[in-house]
Amino acid sequence: MLFTQIKPMIVSVGSEPFDDERFIFEPKWDGWRLLIHKQGNRIEAYTPNGNIITNKFPELLEASDAIRVHSAILDCEGIVLREGRPVFDDFSYRGRLSLSSRITNAVKTHPATFVVFDVLYTDREHLNEPLMIRKQRLIDIVSATPVISPTMYIEAQGQALFKLTKDRDMEGIVAKRKESKYYVDTKSPDWLKIKHFKTIDVMILGYRDNPFKFVIGLNFRTVQNKPVGVVELECKPEEKEHFLGLAKQLHTVKDQKTQWIEPRLCCRIEYLERTDTHQLRTTVFREFLFDKKPEECRWT
């Protein structure tokens, strides 16, 4: 297993937080899922697609010293903390760097931390062991340092942790059955991610019919009016009619799917997830913002 591509166990989607003595609950860290392989003095970090990104994170050399076994494969999340909370864009920034001078500087400006939540291998495979045995192994072999640490978890009280992560503006929680085994490259109902909806104001860049949807966009530091997803319109008939009356005056081009309009109208939405390219998923329309300026709809 060591130093070969392994696709991690896939987390299923849960709907609501719950309490259950058969489960533990962890914070959902907002970063990159990574598998750390170590043998002796060699350490490598693999993405789920098998890309080796070790050279982008010099912190891994220090992390190696905190792994107190000769060999290990650890499932973790690479994060960068800003004001005590993980910021996905900050870790993605680290992942994009390639020049050694910029990487060295980023270790100071955007220091990475590796939060470990499972162990797949030490001197043998541990995939078929119950989760709680693997958790104990993890505590035994990984010393908590600023660059690597076992994740915290609580037993049974998922609703309390869900509220705490919301108060701290974190992504959500992961519920894991205590007896669950580790199934490589498999989506299991034994692991459930339960996320908080987040609110954001977006521009309306166009609309579609059957069903009626908006194409929504945001302004970024380097890109203006970037499409970031679609959202189905759930509003009163008179609101839709009012929107179409305004949009008709803003028509630009029309393709097979979308009637594009000038980016002058805004709305508020909620979303659950976003991709590495800032595409928003599981979106819900909340209200029109006819008085909001489009230039204020920015990703922050």
N, C-alpha and C positions, 0 to 999 in steps of 0.2 A: 504493500500500500504506500509506503513512504516514497515521496517525490514522484508520484504519478497523479494524473488528474482524477479527482474524485468529486462527483457532484453531490452537494450536501442534501440532507433531508429537507423536503419542501413543506412549508407551513400552510395549512388550510386557512380559509377565511371564516371567522366567527362573526356573529351578529351583535350580541349583547354581552356585557360582562356578567360573570356569575360567580357564586361561591360553591366550592365543592371540595370535600376532604380528599378526594382521589386525585386532585390536581395541585401543581405548583404554578405560581404566576410570576413572570419576569417582566421588567420594563422592555418595551420594544425600542431598541436603539436605532437612531436614524443615521445610517452610514452605509458601508459596503460589507456584504457578507464575504468572509474570507476563511480559508482553511490554512492554518499554519502548520508546516511540517518541520520537525527538528530531529537531527541525529548528530550527536556530538556537538561540534562547533558549527555545523552547517544548519542554517535556518532559511526557509523559503515561505513566501506567502502566495497562495493561489486564489484567483477569483473562481466563482462557480463554473466559468467557461474554460478553466484550465490555464488562463494567462498568469504568468509569474510576474509579480510586481514588487519583488523584494527590494530592488535597487531604488525604488521611489520612497522607501521608508527606512532610513538609517536607524530609526528607533527600534527596529526589530533586533538589532545586535544587543541592545540592552535588555529587550524582552527575553532573549534567549537565556540570559543568566538567571532569569526569574522562573524558568521552567526547570524544575529540580529532578528531571529524569534524563537519561541519555537519549531516548527516542520518544517522540510523541506526534500525534496529529490532533490538532485542536480546532474546533468549530467556533468561530468568533465573529464579531462585528468590529470593523475598523471605524473609528469615529474621531471627530475633532470637536472639542467642547468650546463653546463660546458662552461666557457668563453662566457656566454650570450646566448647560444643556447642549446636546449634540446637534450640530448643524450640518445637514447633508451636503450643502454646497461647498462647505469648507473642506470636507474630506474629498469630495470630487475634484476640487482644485488641486489637492495634493496628488491625486491619481492622474491628473493631466500633465504634470510636470515631467520634463525629460532632461533638461540641462542640470548638471550636477551642482552648479553654483546656485541655481534657483531652489533646488531641492534642499541644499544646506541651509539656505536662508529660511525656507518654509518650516524647517524643524523648529525654528525659534518663533516664527509668526503664527504658524498653524500646527502646533505639536499634535501628533497622532497618539491615540490610545487604542489598545486592542482589548475589547471586553469579551471574555471567553465564557461560553455557556455549555460546551460539551467536549468530551474526549472520545475519539474514535479508536485510538491505538496508543499503546506504550511499548511494552515488550511483547505484546500480543494484541489482537483485535478485541474491542469491547462493544461491538455493535449489538450483540444479543443480550447484553446485560440490561437490567431495568434502569431507568433514568436515574433513580435516586442513588444507585450504586455508582453510576458514572459521575454524578454530582460530587459524591464523597471523594472519588479519585481526583477530580479536578481540584478540590480544595487542598488535597494532600500534595499535589505536584506543582501547583502554580502559586507563587508568592505574589501578593498584591503590591504593585508598584505604580507609579504615575503612568507607565507605558503599557502595562498589561495587568489584568485583574479578572478573577472570576466574577461573573455578573451576580448581583443580588437577586434573591427571590423570596417569596413568602408562600406558605402553604395555606390552601383553602380560601383565602380572602381576596378573590379576584376583584370584587367591586371596590374595595378600599384602595387597592393599588391602581385601579383604573381612574378613580377620582384624583389620587395623588399625581399621576402622570398628566392628567388634564390641568391640574393647578400649576404644574411646572412646565406647561406648554411642550410636552413630549408627544411622541407619535401614538402611543397606546401601550398595550400589553400583549404578552404571549402566554396562553394557557397550555400547560403540558401535563399529560397524564403521568402519574408517578411510575407506573409500571411500563411505560412505553419503551420499546427498543428503537434503535437507530436504523432507519431504512434509507440507504443511499439512493439519491435521485428518485425519491418516491414522495408523493403528497399523502400525508397521513391525517386522519381526523383526530389523532392523539395530540397533535399540536395545532393550536388555533391562534391566529393573530386577530386582535380586536382593536380597531383603530378609532381615534377621535376624528370626527368631521372638523375640517378647518374652513373658515370663512375668508373669501377674498373678493375684491371688486375687480371686474374685468371689462374690457371693451367688447362690443358686439361687432364682429367683422363680416358677418353674413348670416344667412339663414337657409334652412332646408325644409321640405315638405314631407309628409307621410312617413314618420310622424314629424311634427313641427319641431325643429331644433335650431339652436343658435350655434354658430362657430364663434368661439370666444378667443380673445387675445390679450396679451400683456406687453408692457414695455420693459426691456431689460437694459442693462448698462451699455451693451454693445449692439443690441438689436431692438428696433422699434416695431410695434404692431405685429408681434409674432403670434401666430395661431398656437393655442395651447390645449385645444380640445373642443368638444361639443357638449351641449347641455340641452335636454328636452325642456320645452317651455311648459310650465305648470302655473298658469295664472288665469285670471278672469277673462272671459271673452272680450269685454270692453278694453282691457289692457292690451290684449293681442291686437285688436283692431287699431288702437291708438299707436302701437309700435309700428304696424304695417303702414299706417299713414305717414309716419315720419320716415321710415326706411325707404319708401318709394321715392322720396326726394334725394336719397343718397345712393341709389343704385349705381354700380360701376359695371363690372362684367358678370356674366353668368356662365357657369360650366354645367356639366351633367348633373352634379349634385347640389351646387351651392349658388345662390344669388349673393354676390359679394356687395358690400356697401362701404361707404367711407367710414372710417373709424371715429364716429362722433357720439355714439350712444353707448351707455354703460349699464351694467347690471351687477347684482351681488349674487354669488353662488356659494355653495359648500362643496367640498370634495374630500375624498378619503385618501387617494394615493396620487403620486406623481412619478414620472419616469425620470431617467437620467437626462433626458432632453426636455424636461419641464412640461411634458404632456400630463394634463390633469385627468384623473380617472374617477369613476363613480361620482359624477357631478349631479348636483341638485340645484335647480333655479330657486332663488328666494324672492328677489324683487328688482324692479327697474330702478335705475338711478339717473333719471333724466337731467338732473341738475349737476351731476358730477362731470368734471373735466377729464377727457380720455387720457391726457398726459399724466394724470394722477394714478392711473391704473398700472402700477409697477410691481414687479416681483421684488420683494425685500427679504 
